[in-house]
């Protein structure tokens, strides 16, 4: 019998140009992966030389062959898991991840660590690809996972117990930074962003986000899953390659804890009521069958947009195929509209806020929050004393003015 790859028979081919072994999958790709709804998007699993997981997602209209190279690099062992320390004045946890100091900083195109490997560039991804997801080499959380009961009932009890423990406040508290951090490459090209991708590629990335949300939510000890994209040097991006990240946290994040407190104070219909009010107001940017984008009533940033599903959905894994299809076009229109505000691309953080894995899933609605510090063509908003030190925000641009400018920009977008 020939070699077996991820449970499927395969055969090896030598490539003398790169001196790597390629793997070709025989037969139909099995669509039994978590969170997947589009059978045209193939999922192909591999492993990097140091044991990290690598997953390829092929576009529905891909032109790629069904073979993938094996990572033949010699890599150092993975760094030890980071340590979380609790700030007793706020109850928040800080992950001390010193290995991140060694990450790549603004490399030239021929040394791009997210480009497909070549004979002169031993990058992180052995083959060319449409979309690729892999475990971060210098993670803030992981690679170790928590000890967790095997049964569903035991896992539920363990999740509640762990949440109660991490929410308790003490002095000098330390815990391992269990969890996982992944990199999501939107394209093999050296430069770009989500907004520069095709509709087909956007749909593949959305499917990958849903897949990884489902898979990471099932990992032992994971309490919340957070996909996001940092775009632009002004945000702190160290790689111009079009990519995002996904964090799987061992706790419910502080921002979500504040949302839960607001829901407790208002009632479980908080986010539904906010959406109903916004959809009838003047700050709506896009109103589609399944999604609505608007500038929030109390926007903090010069550019701030919320994109939400019109029905209650806790996370991307719970969206329908129709919602994902529409999202691929709505999200691209939104991002390209943001880039039409000025003559140069606008830096932003696109943050997909999802419900906690083990609680409040009927209360917390999936929300993409895009924020940018750009307040004029050549000016940025910096968080100084009031915002940075006290968390007391001052808005520089009225939300209604933001919305008017963004609507005009979006109207000129053609996909």
C-alpha positions as CSV (number, residue, x, y, z in Angstrom):
1,X,0.0,0.0,0.0
2,X,1.2,3.5,-0.8
3,X,1.6,6.4,1.7
4,X,-1.4,7.7,3.5
5,X,-2.1,11.5,3.9
6,X,-4.6,12.5,6.6
7,X,-6.3,9.2,6.3
8,X,-6.5,9.3,2.5
9,X,-4.3,7.4,0.0
10,X,-1.9,9.5,-1.9
11,X,1.2,9.1,-4.0
12,X,4.5,11.0,-4.0
13,X,6.0,12.9,-6.9
14,X,9.5,14.4,-6.9
15,X,10.0,18.0,-8.0
16,X,13.7,18.5,-9.0
17,X,13.3,22.3,-9.2
18,X,12.4,22.7,-5.5
19,X,13.5,19.3,-4.2
20,X,10.3,18.6,-2.3
21,X,7.8,15.8,-2.2
22,X,4.4,16.6,-3.6
23,X,1.2,14.8,-2.5
24,X,-1.8,14.3,-4.8
25,X,-5.1,13.3,-3.4
26,X,-7.0,10.6,-5.2
27,X,-10.7,10.7,-5.8
28,X,-13.3,13.2,-4.5
29,X,-12.3,15.5,-1.7
30,X,-14.4,14.6,1.3
31,X,-16.5,17.6,2.6
32,X,-16.8,16.4,6.1
33,X,-14.9,19.2,7.6
34,X,-16.4,21.3,10.4
35,X,-18.3,24.5,9.4
36,X,-18.1,23.9,5.6
37,X,-21.2,24.5,3.5
38,X,-19.9,24.9,-0.1
39,X,-18.9,21.5,-1.6
40,X,-17.0,23.2,-4.3
41,X,-14.3,24.6,-1.9
42,X,-11.8,21.8,-1.3
43,X,-9.9,21.4,2.0
44,X,-6.5,19.8,1.9
45,X,-4.6,19.2,5.1
46,X,-0.8,19.1,5.7
47,X,1.7,19.5,8.4
48,X,4.7,21.8,8.6
49,X,8.2,20.5,9.4
50,X,7.9,21.4,13.1
51,X,4.5,19.7,13.5
52,X,2.2,22.8,13.0
53,X,-1.0,22.2,11.2
54,X,-1.4,23.7,7.6
55,X,-4.7,23.7,5.8
56,X,-5.3,24.7,2.2
57,X,-8.7,25.9,1.0
58,X,-9.1,25.8,-2.8
59,X,-11.4,28.3,-4.5
60,X,-14.6,27.0,-6.1
61,X,-13.1,28.0,-9.4
62,X,-9.5,27.1,-8.6
63,X,-7.0,26.4,-11.3
64,X,-4.6,24.6,-8.9
65,X,-3.8,20.9,-9.2
66,X,-4.8,18.6,-6.3
67,X,-1.2,18.1,-5.2
68,X,0.7,19.8,-2.4
69,X,4.4,19.9,-1.5
70,X,5.7,18.5,1.8
71,X,7.6,21.0,4.0
72,X,11.2,19.8,3.9
73,X,12.7,22.5,6.0
74,X,14.7,21.9,9.2
75,X,13.1,24.0,11.9
76,X,13.9,24.7,15.5
77,X,11.5,23.2,18.0
78,X,8.4,25.3,18.7
79,X,8.7,27.8,21.6
80,X,7.4,27.0,25.0
81,X,3.8,28.1,25.8
82,X,3.5,31.6,27.0
83,X,2.3,32.6,30.5
84,X,-0.8,34.6,31.4
85,X,-0.6,37.0,34.3
86,X,-3.7,38.6,35.8
87,X,-3.9,42.4,36.5
88,X,-5.6,42.4,39.9
89,X,-6.7,46.0,39.4
90,X,-8.9,45.1,36.4
91,X,-9.2,41.3,36.5
92,X,-7.9,41.2,33.0
93,X,-5.3,38.6,31.8
94,X,-2.1,39.5,29.9
95,X,-0.3,36.9,27.9
96,X,3.5,37.3,28.2
97,X,4.7,35.9,24.9
98,X,8.4,36.8,24.5
99,X,8.8,34.6,21.4
100,X,6.9,37.2,19.4
101,X,9.9,39.5,19.6
102,X,11.6,37.4,17.0
103,X,8.9,37.6,14.3
104,X,9.6,38.9,10.8
105,X,9.4,42.7,10.3
106,X,8.6,44.1,6.8
107,X,10.6,41.7,4.7
108,X,11.2,42.3,0.9
109,X,9.0,40.4,-1.5
110,X,11.7,37.7,-2.2
111,X,11.8,36.9,1.6
112,X,8.0,37.0,2.2
113,X,7.3,34.2,4.8
114,X,3.7,33.9,3.6
115,X,4.5,33.4,-0.1
116,X,4.7,29.9,-1.5
117,X,8.1,28.4,-1.0
118,X,10.8,28.6,-3.7
119,X,14.3,27.4,-3.9
120,X,15.5,30.7,-2.5
121,X,12.7,31.5,-0.1
122,X,12.0,28.8,2.5
123,X,8.7,30.3,3.6
124,X,6.0,28.9,5.8
125,X,3.8,27.5,2.9
126,X,5.3,24.8,0.8
127,X,3.0,25.0,-2.2
128,X,1.2,27.7,-4.2
129,X,-2.3,28.2,-2.9
130,X,-5.6,30.1,-3.0
131,X,-6.2,30.4,0.7
132,X,-3.9,28.8,3.4
133,X,-4.3,28.6,7.2
134,X,-1.5,27.5,9.5
135,X,-0.5,27.7,13.2
136,X,1.5,30.8,14.0
137,X,5.1,30.1,14.6
138,X,5.3,32.6,17.5
139,X,1.9,32.3,19.1
140,X,0.4,34.5,21.9
141,X,-1.7,31.5,22.9
142,X,-0.7,27.8,22.6
143,X,0.5,25.5,21.2
144,X,-0.5,23.6,24.4
145,X,-4.1,23.0,25.1
146,X,-5.9,22.6,28.5
147,X,-6.6,19.2,30.0
148,X,-10.3,18.6,29.2
149,X,-12.8,15.8,29.7
150,X,-13.7,13.7,26.7
151,X,-17.4,13.7,27.2
152,X,-19.7,16.5,26.1
153,X,-21.2,16.8,29.6
154,X,-17.8,16.8,31.2
155,X,-16.5,19.5,28.8
156,X,-19.5,21.7,29.6
157,X,-18.9,21.4,33.3
158,X,-15.2,22.0,32.8
159,X,-15.9,25.1,30.7
160,X,-18.1,26.6,33.4
161,X,-15.5,25.8,36.1
162,X,-12.6,27.3,34.1
163,X,-14.6,30.5,33.4
164,X,-15.4,30.9,37.0
165,X,-11.7,30.5,37.9
166,X,-10.4,33.0,35.3
167,X,-13.0,35.5,36.3
168,X,-11.9,35.4,40.0
169,X,-9.5,38.1,41.0
170,X,-6.3,37.6,43.0
171,X,-2.8,38.9,43.4
172,X,0.1,37.2,41.6
173,X,-2.1,34.8,39.6
174,X,-0.4,33.0,36.7
175,X,-1.8,30.5,34.2
176,X,-0.5,28.9,31.0
177,X,-1.6,30.7,27.8
178,X,-3.5,27.7,26.5
179,X,-5.2,28.2,23.1
180,X,-4.2,28.6,19.5
181,X,-3.1,31.3,17.1
182,X,-3.5,30.9,13.4
183,X,-2.5,32.8,10.3
184,X,-5.0,33.1,7.4
185,X,-3.4,33.9,4.0
186,X,-5.9,35.4,1.6
187,X,-3.7,35.1,-1.5
188,X,-0.2,34.0,-2.5
189,X,0.5,37.6,-3.7
190,X,3.0,39.7,-1.7
191,X,0.8,42.7,-1.2
192,X,-2.9,43.4,-0.8
193,X,-5.8,42.9,1.7
194,X,-9.1,41.2,1.9
195,X,-10.7,44.1,-0.1
196,X,-8.3,43.5,-3.0
197,X,-9.5,39.9,-3.5
198,X,-12.1,38.6,-6.0
199,X,-15.6,37.6,-5.0
200,X,-14.7,33.9,-5.4
201,X,-11.7,34.3,-3.2
202,X,-13.6,36.3,-0.6
203,X,-16.1,33.4,-0.5
204,X,-13.3,31.0,0.1
205,X,-11.9,33.0,3.0
206,X,-15.3,33.2,4.6
207,X,-15.6,29.5,4.3
208,X,-12.2,29.1,5.9
209,X,-13.2,31.5,8.8
210,X,-16.3,29.4,9.4
211,X,-14.3,26.1,9.3
212,X,-11.7,27.4,11.7
213,X,-14.3,28.9,14.0
214,X,-16.0,25.5,14.3
215,X,-12.7,23.6,14.7
216,X,-11.1,25.9,17.2
217,X,-14.3,26.1,19.3
218,X,-14.1,22.3,19.7
219,X,-10.5,22.5,21.1
220,X,-10.1,21.8,24.8
221,X,-10.2,24.9,26.9
222,X,-11.1,27.4,24.2
223,X,-13.6,29.9,25.3
224,X,-13.8,32.4,22.4
225,X,-12.6,32.5,18.8
226,X,-11.6,35.8,17.2
227,X,-10.8,36.2,13.4
228,X,-9.4,39.6,12.4
229,X,-7.4,41.5,9.8
230,X,-4.9,44.2,10.6
231,X,-4.3,46.4,7.5
232,X,-1.6,49.0,7.1
233,X,1.7,50.0,8.8
234,X,-0.2,52.7,10.8
235,X,-2.0,49.8,12.5
236,X,1.3,48.0,13.3
237,X,1.3,45.5,10.4
238,X,4.7,43.9,10.0
239,X,3.9,41.9,6.8
240,X,2.2,43.6,3.7
241,X,1.1,40.1,2.5
242,X,-2.7,39.9,2.4
243,X,-3.6,37.9,5.5
244,X,-5.5,37.9,8.8
245,X,-5.3,36.0,12.0
246,X,-7.5,33.9,14.3
247,X,-7.0,33.8,18.1
248,X,-8.6,31.0,20.2
249,X,-8.6,32.4,23.8
250,X,-8.8,30.4,27.1
251,X,-11.1,33.1,28.5
252,X,-13.9,35.4,27.4
253,X,-12.2,38.6,26.2
254,X,-12.6,41.9,28.2
255,X,-14.5,43.6,25.3
256,X,-17.0,40.7,25.3
257,X,-17.3,40.7,29.1
258,X,-18.4,44.4,28.8
259,X,-20.9,43.4,26.2
260,X,-22.3,40.7,28.5
261,X,-22.6,43.2,31.3
262,X,-24.6,45.5,29.0
263,X,-26.8,42.7,28.0
264,X,-27.4,41.8,31.6
265,X,-28.3,45.5,32.3
266,X,-30.6,45.9,29.2
267,X,-31.9,42.5,28.4
268,X,-31.2,39.7,25.9
269,X,-32.6,41.6,23.0
270,X,-30.0,44.4,23.2
271,X,-28.2,43.7,19.9
272,X,-31.4,43.0,18.0
273,X,-32.9,46.3,19.2
274,X,-29.8,48.2,18.3
275,X,-30.0,46.7,14.7
276,X,-33.6,47.6,14.4
277,X,-33.0,51.2,15.4
278,X,-30.0,51.5,13.1
279,X,-31.7,50.0,10.1
280,X,-34.3,52.8,10.3
281,X,-31.8,55.6,10.8
282,X,-29.4,57.8,8.7
283,X,-26.2,55.9,9.4
284,X,-26.9,52.8,7.4
285,X,-24.3,52.1,4.7
286,X,-25.5,48.9,3.2
287,X,-28.9,47.1,3.8
288,X,-28.9,43.7,2.1
289,X,-31.2,40.7,2.5
290,X,-29.0,39.0,5.1
291,X,-26.6,41.7,6.3
292,X,-26.6,45.4,7.4
293,X,-23.6,47.7,7.6
294,X,-23.9,51.0,9.6
295,X,-21.8,53.6,11.5
296,X,-22.7,53.1,15.2
297,X,-24.5,55.8,17.1
298,X,-21.6,56.4,19.5
299,X,-18.7,55.8,17.1
300,X,-15.3,56.2,18.8
301,X,-13.0,56.2,15.7
302,X,-12.9,58.6,12.7
303,X,-13.9,55.6,10.6
304,X,-16.0,52.9,12.4
305,X,-18.4,50.5,10.8
306,X,-20.5,47.6,12.2
307,X,-21.5,44.8,9.9
308,X,-24.1,42.4,11.3
309,X,-26.4,39.6,10.2
310,X,-30.1,40.5,10.1
311,X,-31.0,37.4,12.1
312,X,-29.4,36.2,15.3
313,X,-26.2,34.3,14.5
314,X,-23.6,33.7,17.3
315,X,-20.6,33.1,15.0
316,X,-19.4,32.5,11.5
317,X,-19.8,28.8,11.8
318,X,-23.5,29.2,12.2
319,X,-24.1,31.3,9.1
320,X,-26.0,29.7,6.2
321,X,-24.6,29.2,2.6
322,X,-26.8,32.1,1.4
323,X,-25.5,34.4,4.1
324,X,-21.9,33.6,3.2
325,X,-22.6,34.1,-0.5
326,X,-24.1,37.5,0.2
327,X,-21.4,38.4,2.7
328,X,-18.6,37.9,0.2
329,X,-20.1,40.7,-1.9
330,X,-21.3,43.0,0.8
331,X,-18.0,42.8,2.7
332,X,-16.0,43.6,-0.4
333,X,-18.2,46.5,-1.3
334,X,-17.7,47.9,2.3
335,X,-13.9,47.5,2.3
336,X,-13.5,49.0,-1.2
337,X,-15.7,51.8,-0.2
338,X,-13.5,52.5,2.8
339,X,-10.5,52.6,0.4
340,X,-12.3,55.2,-1.8
341,X,-12.5,57.7,1.0
342,X,-8.9,58.9,0.2
343,X,-6.4,58.6,-2.6
344,X,-4.3,56.0,-0.7
345,X,-5.4,52.8,1.1
346,X,-6.9,53.4,4.6
347,X,-5.4,51.5,7.5
348,X,-7.9,49.5,9.6
349,X,-8.6,46.7,12.0
350,X,-11.5,44.4,10.9
351,X,-12.5,42.5,14.0
352,X,-15.1,39.6,13.9
353,X,-16.7,39.6,17.4
354,X,-18.2,36.2,18.0
355,X,-20.2,34.8,20.9
356,X,-18.3,32.9,23.6
357,X,-18.1,29.2,22.9
358,X,-19.8,27.9,26.0
359,X,-22.2,30.6,27.2
360,X,-24.5,33.4,26.0
361,X,-24.8,32.1,22.5
362,X,-28.4,33.1,22.3
363,X,-27.6,36.6,23.4
364,X,-24.4,37.7,21.6
365,X,-24.7,38.3,17.9
366,X,-21.9,38.0,15.4
367,X,-20.6,41.5,14.6
368,X,-17.7,42.7,12.4
369,X,-16.4,46.0,13.7
370,X,-14.1,47.9,11.4
371,X,-12.1,50.8,12.9
372,X,-9.6,53.2,11.4
373,X,-7.6,56.0,13.1
374,X,-7.5,57.9,9.8
375,X,-9.3,61.2,10.4
376,X,-8.1,63.0,7.2
377,X,-6.0,62.2,4.2
378,X,-2.8,63.0,6.1
379,X,-3.9,62.8,9.7
380,X,-4.3,60.0,12.2
381,X,-6.1,59.8,15.5
382,X,-3.7,58.8,18.3
383,X,-5.0,57.5,21.6
384,X,-3.5,60.0,24.1
385,X,-4.3,60.7,27.8
386,X,-8.1,60.4,28.0
387,X,-8.6,57.4,25.7
388,X,-5.4,55.5,26.4
389,X,-5.2,56.1,30.2
390,X,-8.8,56.4,31.2
391,X,-10.8,54.7,28.4
392,X,-12.8,57.9,28.1
393,X,-13.3,58.5,24.3
394,X,-13.6,61.7,22.4
395,X,-14.9,61.4,18.8
396,X,-13.3,63.6,16.2
397,X,-15.8,63.0,13.4
398,X,-19.6,63.0,13.9
399,X,-21.0,59.5,13.1
400,X,-23.6,61.0,10.7
401,X,-20.8,62.8,8.7
402,X,-18.9,59.5,8.6
403,X,-21.9,57.7,7.3
404,X,-22.6,60.2,4.5
405,X,-19.0,60.1,3.3
406,X,-18.9,56.3,3.4
407,X,-22.2,55.9,1.5
408,X,-20.9,58.2,-1.3
409,X,-17.7,56.1,-1.4
410,X,-19.5,52.8,-1.5
411,X,-21.9,53.9,-4.2
412,X,-18.9,54.1,-6.6
413,X,-17.8,50.5,-5.9
414,X,-18.3,47.9,-8.7
415,X,-17.5,44.3,-8.1
